Amino acid sequence: MITTVISSLIIPKFYLFCLMGLFIFTSNFVNSFFILRSVIIRASIPPSPQKVKTGAVNGNIPAKAIAAQAPPASPTLAPA
């Protein structure tokens, strides 16, 4: 009598625990798959031609490009 009560309490909880672990495992797997897919899609998109032309990284223009665009210093303002 006591053993049947104990087994009827423990076994369903064990199955529920297994089902919960399986659910968490599969949801983590599906979630990581979607994250990986979005990363792969983002990596496969080519950068815009404007960023390639200036050599900009994340929209920042490098110092060489800024120096090339600046006008040459006038000789009157140069220190003696």
Long-range contacts (C-beta under 8 A, 24 or more apart in sequence): none
